[in-house]
Structure formats: C-alpha cells, structure tokens
C-alpha cells in the first residue's frame, strides 16, 4: 500500500501541487498537515505513520516536507526501515527499497540541512551588518523622540493621558511605558 503525506508550513499556503503529485503516484491514502516542519506534533504525519504496515511505502512529494533536520529525517526513515516500511520522495528520486536509494537519502538529507544552515548564517550576517550600521532588528519604535517630547508637552498642559495617547496614535500602555509618570496624571 502507498501512503502519501503532504505538508505546507502555514495556513495560507496551498497543498494542491503536492496532493496532485501524490494522487498521480497512485497513493491509496493521503494525509496532510498545515504546520511547520520543525514542530514534532503533526496530526497528519501521525495518522499517515499509524496506517503504515510492513511492506507499505510512505510517499512524499519532496524530502523537506517530511522533516526539517537531518537527524529528524534519518531517525524517521530508520524507524520506518526497522518496521520494514519503505520511503519514497518523488522530486528527490529517493526510494529506500534499493541500497542506492538509501545512500541517496542520506546525501539529500545532508544537503537539505546544509541549505537551512546557510540560510540561517546569511540571516545572522545580515542582522549583524544592519547592527553595525545602527539598525536594530524587530519592529520600528512607535515612540519617536518627537512623540515623546509632544507627549510630555501635552501632559504638562493638563491633557489626560488617554487623550494624549489618542492624539499621538499610540496605546495608553505605550504612553505609560515611555513616560512612566503619565500614569499618575490619569483622572
């Protein structure tokens, strides 16, 4: 029996391409998830694994749909192998029913891990370069120096904190965070 598994990382992504490929591969049952591959608890994968019996084959469209790390992939395929269950990745041409397929699986899993590591390294390098240029990661500050001066001026003039916050287009909590004394002026 061929059991298919498809996964996308977010709810707004589409499973259609994978589902069609698994249908074309003549999978008897197809399970799917809309969750990050880094999450270990994936209901669709658990269901797919529970339906597999010795001699069956787990089919995925692409290797990275099954897991995010080399260890995760190798552990899963090793577990399948110990239960005499085969694994096939369509676009990566991996089929663990052959010794070449098992070897190629390990090579592809290592390359997938290297690609993720390179992306992480580039992201970190970009953040470090931005930091050297005076940029900080994360959202831009809502409270600029000008807004802080305006808020203090408005509070001194007797305006209540809620109105100051509305006037500046910020939340009351943000006003209190940046100007702690404003809380004592609330009426």
C-alpha positions as CSV (number, residue, x, y, z in Angstrom):
1,X,0.0,0.0,0.0
2,X,1.2,3.5,-0.8
3,X,0.5,6.1,1.9
4,X,1.1,9.7,0.9
5,X,2.0,12.7,3.1
6,X,1.8,16.3,2.1
7,X,2.7,19.4,4.2
8,X,2.8,23.2,4.0
9,X,4.1,25.4,6.7
10,X,1.3,28.0,7.0
11,X,-2.4,28.1,6.6
12,X,-2.3,30.4,3.7
13,X,-0.1,28.1,1.6
14,X,-1.7,25.6,-0.8
15,X,-1.3,21.8,-0.7
16,X,-2.7,21.3,-4.3
17,X,0.6,20.6,-6.1
18,X,1.6,18.0,-3.5
19,X,-1.8,16.4,-3.3
20,X,-2.0,16.1,-7.1
21,X,1.5,14.6,-7.3
22,X,0.7,12.0,-4.6
23,X,-2.6,11.1,-6.4
24,X,-0.6,10.7,-9.7
25,X,1.8,8.4,-7.8
26,X,-1.3,6.2,-7.1
27,X,-1.2,6.6,-3.3
28,X,-4.0,4.6,-1.6
29,X,-4.4,7.1,1.2
30,X,-3.1,10.7,1.6
31,X,-2.6,12.6,4.8
32,X,-1.6,16.3,5.2
33,X,-0.7,19.0,7.6
34,X,-0.5,22.8,7.6
35,X,2.2,23.1,10.2
36,X,5.9,24.0,10.3
37,X,8.2,21.0,9.8
38,X,10.0,22.0,12.9
39,X,7.0,21.0,15.0
40,X,7.2,17.4,16.1
41,X,3.5,17.0,16.8
42,X,1.8,16.9,13.3
43,X,-1.5,15.1,13.3
44,X,-1.4,14.3,9.5
45,X,2.0,12.7,9.8
46,X,1.0,10.7,12.9
47,X,-2.1,9.4,11.0
48,X,0.0,8.5,8.0
49,X,2.5,6.6,10.1
50,X,-0.2,4.8,12.0
51,X,-1.7,3.4,8.7
52,X,1.7,2.0,7.5
53,X,2.3,-1.7,7.7
54,X,5.3,-3.8,6.8
55,X,5.8,-3.8,3.1
56,X,4.0,-0.4,2.7
57,X,5.7,2.7,1.3
58,X,5.4,6.3,2.7
59,X,5.5,8.7,-0.2
60,X,6.2,12.4,0.0
61,X,6.4,15.0,-2.8
62,X,9.8,16.3,-1.6
63,X,12.1,15.3,1.3
64,X,11.8,18.6,3.2
65,X,8.0,18.0,3.5
66,X,8.8,15.2,6.0
67,X,11.2,17.0,8.4
68,X,13.5,19.9,9.0
69,X,16.7,18.5,10.2
70,X,19.0,15.7,9.1
71,X,18.6,13.9,12.4
72,X,14.8,14.2,12.2
73,X,14.7,12.7,8.7
74,X,17.3,10.0,9.4
75,X,15.5,8.9,12.6
76,X,12.2,8.7,10.9
77,X,13.4,6.8,7.8
78,X,15.4,4.5,10.1
79,X,12.3,3.9,12.2
80,X,10.4,3.1,9.0
81,X,13.2,0.7,7.9
82,X,13.2,-1.1,11.2
83,X,9.4,-1.8,10.7
84,X,10.1,-2.9,7.1
85,X,8.3,0.1,5.7
86,X,9.8,1.8,2.6
87,X,10.1,5.5,1.9
88,X,9.9,7.4,-1.4
89,X,10.4,11.0,-2.2
90,X,9.2,11.9,-5.7
91,X,11.1,15.0,-6.7
92,X,14.3,13.9,-5.0
93,X,14.2,10.4,-6.6
94,X,14.7,8.7,-3.3
95,X,13.4,5.2,-2.9
96,X,14.7,3.2,0.1
97,X,13.7,-0.1,-1.4
98,X,17.2,0.0,-3.0
99,X,20.7,0.4,-1.5
100,X,21.3,3.3,-3.9
101,X,18.1,5.0,-2.7
102,X,19.1,4.6,1.0
103,X,22.5,6.1,0.2
104,X,21.0,9.0,-1.8
105,X,18.5,9.7,1.0
106,X,21.4,10.4,3.4
107,X,23.1,12.6,0.9
108,X,19.9,14.6,0.2
109,X,19.1,14.9,3.9
110,X,22.6,16.3,4.5
111,X,22.3,18.8,1.6
112,X,18.9,20.0,2.9
113,X,20.4,20.6,6.4
114,X,23.3,22.5,4.8
115,X,20.9,24.7,2.9
116,X,18.9,25.5,6.1
117,X,22.2,26.3,7.9
118,X,23.4,28.6,5.1
119,X,20.1,30.5,5.2
120,X,20.5,30.9,8.9
121,X,24.1,32.1,8.6
122,X,23.1,34.6,5.9
123,X,20.3,35.9,8.1
124,X,22.6,36.3,11.1
125,X,25.2,38.0,8.9
126,X,22.6,40.4,7.5
127,X,21.4,41.3,11.0
128,X,25.0,41.8,12.2
129,X,25.7,44.1,9.2
130,X,22.5,46.1,10.0
131,X,23.5,46.4,13.6
132,X,26.9,47.8,12.6
133,X,25.0,50.4,10.6
134,X,23.0,51.4,13.6
135,X,19.8,49.4,12.7
136,X,18.2,47.2,15.2
137,X,16.1,44.1,14.4
138,X,12.4,43.9,15.1
139,X,9.7,46.4,14.6
140,X,10.3,50.1,14.3
141,X,9.8,52.1,17.5
142,X,6.3,53.6,17.8
143,X,7.5,56.3,20.1
144,X,9.9,58.6,18.3
145,X,11.9,61.3,20.1
146,X,9.4,63.8,18.7
147,X,6.4,61.9,20.0
148,X,8.0,61.7,23.5
149,X,8.6,65.5,23.5
150,X,5.0,66.1,22.3
151,X,3.6,63.7,24.9
152,X,5.4,65.4,27.7
153,X,4.3,68.8,26.5
154,X,0.7,67.7,26.2
155,X,0.7,66.1,29.6
156,X,2.3,69.3,31.2
157,X,-0.5,71.3,29.6
158,X,-3.1,69.3,31.5
159,X,-4.3,66.9,28.8
160,X,-5.3,63.5,30.3
161,X,-3.1,60.5,29.3
162,X,-5.9,58.8,27.3
163,X,-6.3,61.8,25.1
164,X,-2.6,62.2,24.6
165,X,-2.3,58.6,23.5
166,X,-5.2,59.0,21.1
167,X,-3.8,62.3,19.8
168,X,-0.4,60.6,19.1
169,X,-1.9,57.4,17.7
170,X,-0.4,55.1,20.3
171,X,-1.9,52.9,23.0
172,X,-2.2,54.1,26.6
173,X,0.2,51.2,27.6
174,X,2.8,52.5,25.2
175,X,2.5,56.0,26.6
176,X,2.9,54.7,30.2
177,X,5.9,52.6,29.1
178,X,7.7,55.5,27.6
179,X,6.6,58.2,30.1
180,X,6.1,56.3,33.4
181,X,5.0,59.5,35.3
182,X,2.0,59.8,32.9
183,X,0.1,57.1,34.9
184,X,-0.1,59.4,38.0
185,X,-1.8,62.0,35.8
186,X,-4.7,59.8,34.8
187,X,-8.0,61.0,36.1
